[in-house]
């Protein structure tokens, strides 16, 4: 019997690859450093281009158009998938087709199969929390840094004995035939982009932080509020290409930032009362079907300003004065806003450079690159090594799903 396939990263691309492999009868080991699957999609609220819940992803190839929620994706119960959460890859050795992978699984403070999410531990201590109502595995998580008497009491009183505060990390070595890199992306925290003052004033946030605020599952219940005081925000300004297309940070275009911003601009102007939105841009890049986001946002009253932000100044009431140079009018304009939202670059996740070095594969701006850039096999990055989704660079969800399926197709062909 062939060795299983290792999938690194349980975001949309990694989950799709694992499910497709499992449905094809191939065992997959899905390794994720976080304690729930979904990756960045868990924090993105509505998905584009479908405008439905980002917790959903397309079903398998035999039922096109059918979408599944993460928590209904059968990752836990699928016998061909071994899910290793809270785990890190330590070392990869061996020959292609017979890789040996050493990994460390973090302490399992909460047994995912025993936890019924009854809520007792949440009432006893703030050390316990629920990552998401639709998290997968369906279990509460524990933060050991917040351990208190309430946590110990919860351990004693847990009706299913799912809590073990003395849990320790576990190391193991697995052997796999193929490796799929689906490590996703990280949103740049633009602390060092001085002109925007991110990190200095609480009402200057990123698009991902905005998505968390307007998500109905957020602390505000989806109400657009200012982080500084929780008061409703009525005036919003967004600025594009923060850290992208910039030789001082990342020279590449992050591809989906314009769509991300326009999606949020449309939500705020169409689904929230009396919210005004302005977007400062160099170029609006809405390719193919995404042009409708641009048209819809203009129709809903979003103001577009081609130019650059030249000055950000805080006011005593926590609002912000923003000075913009409008290159079309050739003049400076001044705005007072409640929220200043930065469309930050999408950068490689932490540890990607180490993984690239370990596997001896090529890099492109910090992401993984195809073994042969001139070929059409962009998902093949080495001998028995593949990549999909934003591990290859900024990509949208449908593109990530297509690449994941392409990887599975390559593996199936190699096993004939």
C-alpha positions in Angstrom: 0.0 0.0 0.0 1.3 3.5 -0.9 2.3 5.8 1.9 -0.2 8.6 2.7 0.0 12.2 1.4 1.1 15.0 3.7 -0.9 18.2 3.4 0.6 21.2 5.2 -2.1 23.8 6.0 -5.8 23.3 6.6 -7.1 26.4 4.9 -9.4 26.3 1.9 -6.8 24.8 -0.5 -5.4 22.3 2.0 -8.9 21.1 3.1 -10.0 20.7 -0.6 -6.9 18.7 -1.4 -7.3 16.4 1.7 -11.0 15.8 1.0 -10.4 15.2 -2.7 -7.6 12.7 -1.9 -9.8 11.0 0.7 -12.7 10.7 -1.7 -10.4 9.1 -4.2 -9.3 6.5 -1.7 -5.9 8.0 -0.8 -5.0 8.5 2.8 -4.1 12.1 3.7 -2.4 13.5 6.8 -3.6 17.1 7.2 -1.3 19.2 9.5 -2.4 22.6 10.8 -0.6 24.8 13.3 -3.8 26.4 14.5 -6.5 24.6 16.6 -9.2 24.9 14.0 -9.4 24.4 10.2 -10.3 27.2 7.8 -7.2 29.4 7.8 -7.7 33.0 6.9 -11.2 32.2 5.5 -12.5 32.1 9.1 -11.9 35.8 9.5 -13.0 37.0 6.1 -16.8 37.1 6.6 -18.5 37.1 3.2 -16.8 35.3 0.3 -16.2 36.6 -3.2 -17.3 36.0 -5.8 -20.4 34.2 -4.3 -21.1 36.7 -1.4 -22.0 33.8 0.8 -20.4 32.7 4.1 -16.7 32.2 4.0 -17.1 29.2 6.3 -18.3 27.4 3.1 -16.2 25.9 0.4 -17.1 24.0 -2.8 -18.0 20.3 -2.5 -16.1 17.5 -4.2 -15.7 17.2 -8.0 -18.6 14.8 -8.4 -21.1 17.4 -7.1 -20.1 20.7 -8.7 -21.8 23.8 -7.2 -22.5 22.1 -3.9 -21.0 24.0 -1.0 -20.1 22.6 2.4 -19.6 24.3 5.8 -16.2 23.7 7.4 -17.9 22.1 10.3 -19.8 19.7 8.0 -16.8 18.8 5.9 -16.3 15.4 7.4 -12.6 16.0 8.2 -13.0 14.5 11.6 -15.0 11.4 10.5 -13.5 10.7 7.1 -11.5 7.5 7.7 -8.9 8.5 5.0 -8.0 11.8 6.7 -5.8 12.0 9.8 -6.2 15.6 11.1 -3.3 16.9 13.2 -4.2 20.2 14.7 -1.9 22.5 16.7 1.0 20.8 15.0 4.3 22.0 13.5 6.7 20.4 11.0 10.1 20.1 12.6 12.1 18.2 9.9 11.7 16.6 6.5 14.1 14.0 5.2 14.3 11.0 3.0 13.9 10.4 -0.7 11.0 11.6 -2.9 8.1 9.1 -2.5 9.5 8.1 0.9 9.7 11.3 2.9 10.2 11.1 6.6 8.5 13.9 8.5 9.1 14.8 12.1 6.4 16.9 13.7 5.4 18.2 17.1 1.8 18.2 18.1 1.1 20.8 20.8 -0.6 19.9 24.1 -4.1 18.6 23.7 -5.7 20.4 26.6 -9.2 19.7 25.3 -10.0 16.3 23.7 -12.0 17.3 20.5 -14.0 14.1 20.5 -15.0 14.3 24.1 -15.9 18.1 24.2 -19.6 18.6 23.7 -19.3 22.4 24.0 -21.7 22.4 26.9 -20.3 25.8 28.0 -19.4 24.9 31.6 -15.7 25.7 31.2 -16.5 29.0 29.5 -18.5 30.0 32.6 -15.8 29.0 35.0 -12.7 30.6 33.4 -11.6 33.1 30.7 -8.8 30.6 29.9 -11.3 28.8 27.8 -12.8 30.2 24.6 -14.6 29.2 21.4 -12.7 30.1 18.3 -15.8 30.1 16.2 -19.4 28.8 16.4 -18.5 26.7 13.3 -15.0 25.7 14.3 -13.7 22.3 13.2 -13.0 20.3 15.3 -16.0 21.3 17.3 -14.4 21.9 20.6 -13.4 24.7 23.1 -9.8 25.7 23.2 -7.6 26.5 26.2 -5.0 29.2 26.8 -2.5 28.0 29.4 -1.3 31.6 30.0 -4.7 32.4 31.6 -4.8 29.4 33.9 -6.7 30.2 37.1 -8.7 28.4 39.9 -11.7 28.4 37.6 -9.9 26.5 35.0 -8.9 23.8 37.5 -12.5 23.6 38.7 -13.7 23.2 35.1 -11.3 20.3 34.7 -12.7 18.6 37.7 -16.3 19.2 36.8 -16.2 18.6 33.0 -19.0 16.1 32.5 -17.1 14.2 29.7 -13.6 14.6 31.2 -12.5 16.3 28.1 -10.1 18.7 29.9 -6.4 17.8 30.7 -4.5 20.9 32.0 -1.4 18.8 32.3 -1.2 17.8 28.7 2.2 17.9 27.1 3.5 18.2 23.5 3.9 15.0 21.5 6.6 14.3 18.9 6.2 11.8 16.1 7.7 10.7 12.8 5.5 9.8 9.8 6.3 8.5 6.4 4.6 10.0 3.3 4.8 9.6 -0.4 4.0 13.1 -1.4 3.9 16.6 0.2 1.3 19.3 -0.6 2.1 22.8 0.6 -1.0 24.8 1.3 0.3 27.1 3.9 -1.8 30.2 2.9 -0.8 33.8 3.5 -0.4 36.3 6.2 -1.8 39.9 6.1 1.0 42.4 6.5 0.8 44.3 9.7 2.0 47.7 8.4 3.6 49.0 11.6 6.7 50.0 9.7 4.8 51.9 6.9 5.2 55.1 8.8 2.9 57.4 6.8 -0.2 55.5 7.8 0.4 55.5 11.6 -0.8 51.9 12.0 -0.3 50.7 15.5 -0.2 54.2 16.9 -4.0 55.0 16.9 -6.7 52.3 17.5 -9.0 53.5 14.7 -6.5 52.7 12.0 -7.1 49.1 11.1 -6.5 46.6 8.3 -9.1 45.0 6.0 -8.9 41.7 7.9 -9.5 43.6 11.1 -12.5 45.3 9.5 -13.9 41.9 8.4 -13.8 40.7 12.0 -15.7 43.8 13.2 -18.5 43.5 10.7 -18.9 39.7 11.1 -22.2 38.9 12.9 -20.2 36.5 15.1 -18.0 39.4 16.4 -18.2 41.0 19.8 -20.1 43.9 18.2 -22.6 41.5 16.6 -21.6 42.9 13.2 -22.2 46.5 14.0 -19.5 48.8 12.6 -17.8 50.3 15.6 -14.6 52.1 16.4 -12.1 50.0 18.3 -11.1 52.9 20.5 -14.5 53.3 22.3 -17.0 51.0 20.7 -19.0 53.9 19.3 -20.7 53.5 15.8 -18.5 54.5 12.9 -20.2 56.4 10.1 -17.2 57.7 8.0 -14.7 55.2 6.6 -11.7 55.8 4.4 -9.8 52.9 2.8 -6.4 53.1 1.2 -5.1 50.5 -1.3 -1.7 49.0 -2.0 -0.3 49.4 1.6 3.0 47.5 1.3 2.1 46.1 -2.1 3.6 47.4 -5.4 6.3 49.1 -3.2 10.0 48.4 -3.6 10.5 49.2 0.1 8.2 46.3 1.1 6.7 44.0 -1.6 7.0 44.8 -5.3 4.2 42.5 -6.3 0.5 43.2 -6.5 -1.4 41.3 -3.9 -4.1 40.6 -6.5 -7.2 40.4 -4.3 -6.9 43.5 -2.1 -9.0 45.7 -4.4 -11.8 43.1 -4.5 -11.5 42.7 -0.7 -11.8 46.4 -0.2 -14.7 46.8 -2.7 -16.6 43.9 -1.1 -16.3 45.7 2.3 -17.2 49.1 0.8 -20.4 47.6 -0.7 -21.3 45.8 2.5 -20.9 49.0 4.5 -22.9 51.3 2.1 -25.6 48.8 1.3 -26.1 46.8 4.6 -25.3 49.4 7.2 -27.2 52.6 8.0 -25.7 56.0 7.0 -22.2 54.8 6.5 -20.0 56.8 4.0 -17.0 55.2 2.4 -14.1 56.7 0.5 -11.4 54.6 -1.3 -8.0 56.1 -2.1 -6.3 54.1 -4.9 -3.5 54.1 -7.5 -5.2 51.6 -9.7 -8.4 49.6 -9.2 -7.7 46.0 -10.4 -11.0 44.1 -10.7 -10.4 41.4 -13.3 -13.1 39.3 -15.0 -16.3 38.8 -12.9 -15.1 41.1 -10.2 -15.8 44.3 -12.2 -19.3 44.1 -10.7 -17.9 44.9 -7.3 -16.5 48.1 -8.6 -19.7 49.1 -10.4 -21.9 48.1 -7.5 -19.8 50.1 -5.0 -19.9 53.2 -7.2 -23.7 52.9 -7.6 -24.0 52.6 -3.8 -22.2 55.9 -3.3 -18.6 54.9 -2.6 -16.3 57.8 -3.3 -13.1 57.0 -5.3 -10.0 59.2 -5.0 -7.0 58.5 -7.3 -4.0 59.7 -5.4 -2.0 59.2 -2.2 -2.6 59.8 1.5 -0.1 62.4 2.5 -0.9 63.1 6.2 -2.8 61.3 9.0 -3.6 63.3 12.2 -5.6 62.2 15.2 -8.2 64.4 16.9 -9.2 64.6 20.5 -12.5 62.8 19.9 -10.6 59.8 18.3 -11.6 60.7 14.8 -8.8 61.2 12.2 -8.0 64.0 9.8 -6.7 62.5 6.5 -5.1 64.7 3.9 -5.2 63.1 0.4 -3.5 64.4 -2.8 -6.0 63.8 -5.6 -3.9 63.3 -8.8 -6.9 63.8 -11.0 -7.9 67.2 -9.5 -4.2 68.1 -8.8 -5.1 69.3 -5.3 -5.0 68.3 -1.7 -8.3 67.3 0.0 -8.9 66.9 3.7 -11.3 64.4 5.3 -12.4 63.6 8.8 -13.1 59.9 9.4 -14.0 57.5 12.2 -12.1 54.5 10.7 -9.1 54.5 8.4 -8.7 51.0 6.8 -5.5 49.8 5.2 -5.5 47.3 2.4 -2.3 45.6 3.4 -0.1 43.3 1.3 -0.5 39.6 1.5 2.8 38.1 2.5 4.2 34.6 3.0 3.3 33.1 6.3 5.8 32.6 9.1 8.1 29.7 8.6 7.8 29.6 4.8 11.5 30.4 4.3 12.5 27.5 6.5 10.2 25.1 4.6 11.5 26.2 1.3 15.1 25.7 2.4 14.4 22.3 4.0 12.8 21.0 0.8 15.3 22.6 -1.5 12.6 24.2 -3.7 12.4 27.5 -5.5 11.1 30.7 -4.1 9.2 33.6 -5.7 9.0 36.7 -3.5 9.0 34.5 -0.4 6.2 32.2 -1.7 7.0 28.8 -3.3 7.6 28.7 -7.0 7.0 26.1 -9.7 9.9 23.7 -10.4 9.7 24.7 -14.1 8.2 28.2 -14.5 8.1 27.8 -18.3 5.7 24.8 -18.0 2.0 24.8 -17.3 2.5 22.7 -14.2 2.5 25.6 -11.7 1.4 23.3 -8.9 4.4 21.0 -9.3 7.3 22.5 -7.3 9.5 19.4 -6.9 9.8 15.6 -7.1 6.6 14.4 -5.3 6.2 17.9 -3.9 3.2 20.2 -4.8 1.7 23.5 -3.8 -1.7 25.1 -4.1 -3.6 28.2 -3.1 -1.8 31.2 -1.7 1.3 29.2 -0.9 2.1 30.0 -4.5 1.2 33.7 -4.1 -1.9 35.8 -3.6 -5.0 34.0 -5.0 -8.8 34.0 -4.7 -10.8 31.1 -3.3 -11.9 29.5 -6.7 -8.4 29.6 -7.9 -7.1 27.9 -4.8 -9.7 25.2 -5.1 -8.8 24.6 -8.7 -5.1 24.3 -7.9 -5.9 21.9 -5.1 -7.8 19.7 -7.5 -5.0 19.9 -10.0 -2.5 18.7 -7.4 -4.8 15.7 -6.5 -5.1 14.9 -10.2 -1.3 14.9 -10.5 -1.0 12.5 -7.6 -3.7 10.2 -8.9 -1.9 10.1 -12.3 1.4 9.2 -10.6 -0.2 6.2 -8.9 -1.7 4.6 -12.0 
